Amino acid sequence: MNEPTTVTYSLEEMFSRLENKIDSNQKETNEKFKEMHNKLETIQKDITQKIDKQSEEITTIKATLQAQQPLIQKIPDLAEKVGELKNWRQIVFIALTTVAGGVMGWFIRGGTLKP
């Protein structure tokens, strides 16, 4: 049934093999860590550059908005003036229709100034 197994390796040999495996695994792990570290550094540099570009763009946008601020403040005044022009247009339209109606009435009466 269960026969005893015999170990043909010495303990010293087994430990040296284990140490070699551990060393090789540690070397692989260190290499992979270095690769990952390099990749992370390049990604960090890219992100830093992109953030710098974004901050420059934001600064440009802020400067543009500051330059346009006086124009934005004039919008209510311009809207009021446009409203006034609409009122003048209405007044002129009413005056023209009144004059046209008067002239048509004058022609209908025969073109004379007699009542």
Protein Blocks (a to p, Z undefined) as FASTA:
>chain_A
ZZcdddfbdfklmmmmmmmmmmmmmmmmmmmmmmmmmmmmmmmmmmmmmmmmmmmmmmmm
mmmmmmmmmmmmmmmmmmmmmmmmmmmmmmmmmmmmmmmmmmmmmmmnnopabZZ
